[in-house]
Amino acid sequence: MRTFQLSNGYTVVCRAESTRYGFRHLAHLMHNGFEVAKDKACYYNRTWERYPYETVIHGVLYKYFGDAATETYYLEADKQGLGHYII
């Protein structure tokens, strides 16, 4: 399980699960301790993400915010996911 702390009291909690045919990533968007949205992505073999959980994080943020403030939160999550690789 991995947690991504975002601004304004938002947190994305991610985890992976095995499935019969591969695995899936699950993301839960929390605001002040309450779940406000969730998303999942299923994979058969591997992902081509830049960092683990990138796809479900972007998915759950888009589901909740739409186009409104999504880009800001994408950048916050990407900074944490990529660590020192992002400038």
C-alpha positions as CSV (number, residue, x, y, z in Angstrom):
1,M,0.0,0.0,0.0
2,R,1.2,3.5,-0.8
3,T,-0.2,6.9,0.2
4,F,0.1,10.1,-1.8
5,Q,-0.5,13.3,0.3
6,L,-2.0,16.1,-1.8
7,S,-3.0,19.7,-0.9
8,N,-6.3,20.8,0.5
9,G,-6.7,17.8,2.7
10,Y,-6.8,15.2,-0.1
11,T,-4.9,11.9,0.0
12,V,-4.8,9.0,-2.5
13,V,-4.4,5.6,-1.0
14,C,-3.2,2.9,-3.5
15,R,-2.8,-0.8,-3.3
16,A,-2.3,-3.8,-5.6
17,E,-4.2,-7.1,-5.6
18,S,-3.6,-10.3,-7.5
19,T,-6.4,-11.5,-9.8
20,R,-7.0,-14.8,-11.5
21,Y,-5.5,-13.4,-14.8
22,G,-2.9,-10.9,-13.5
23,F,-3.2,-8.0,-11.1
24,R,-4.9,-4.8,-10.5
25,H,-4.2,-1.4,-8.9
26,L,-6.8,0.3,-6.8
27,A,-6.9,3.9,-5.7
28,H,-9.1,5.6,-3.1
29,L,-9.3,9.4,-3.0
30,M,-9.8,10.6,0.6
31,H,-10.8,14.0,1.7
32,N,-10.3,14.7,5.4
33,G,-10.5,11.0,6.2
34,F,-13.6,10.2,4.1
35,E,-13.5,8.3,0.7
36,V,-14.9,10.5,-2.0
37,A,-13.9,8.5,-5.1
38,K,-12.2,5.3,-6.2
39,D,-10.8,3.8,-9.4
40,K,-9.1,0.6,-10.6
41,A,-6.9,-0.6,-13.4
42,C,-6.5,-4.3,-14.4
43,Y,-3.3,-5.7,-15.9
44,Y,-2.4,-9.1,-17.3
45,N,1.3,-8.9,-17.3
46,R,2.9,-5.5,-16.5
47,T,2.3,-1.8,-16.6
48,W,4.1,0.9,-18.6
49,E,3.7,3.6,-16.0
50,R,6.4,6.0,-15.1
51,Y,5.9,5.1,-11.4
52,P,3.6,2.5,-9.6
53,Y,-0.1,3.5,-9.5
54,E,0.2,6.4,-11.9
55,T,-2.8,5.3,-14.0
56,V,-5.2,4.8,-11.2
57,I,-4.1,8.0,-9.4
58,H,-4.8,10.0,-12.6
59,G,-8.1,8.1,-13.0
60,V,-9.5,8.7,-9.6
61,L,-8.5,12.4,-9.7
62,Y,-10.2,12.8,-13.0
63,K,-13.3,11.0,-11.8
64,Y,-13.7,13.4,-8.8
65,F,-12.4,16.7,-10.2
66,G,-13.1,16.4,-13.9
67,D,-11.0,18.9,-15.8
68,A,-11.3,21.6,-13.1
69,A,-8.3,21.2,-10.8
70,T,-7.0,17.9,-12.1
71,E,-3.7,19.1,-13.5
72,T,-2.6,20.6,-10.2
73,Y,-3.2,17.4,-8.4
74,Y,-1.6,15.3,-11.2
75,L,1.6,17.3,-10.7
76,E,1.6,16.8,-6.9
77,A,1.1,13.1,-7.3
78,D,3.7,12.8,-10.1
79,K,6.3,14.6,-8.0
80,Q,5.8,12.1,-5.2
81,G,5.7,9.1,-7.5
82,L,8.8,10.1,-9.5
83,G,10.7,11.3,-6.5
84,H,13.9,13.1,-7.4
85,Y,13.4,12.5,-11.2
86,I,10.9,15.4,-11.6
87,I,12.1,19.0,-11.6
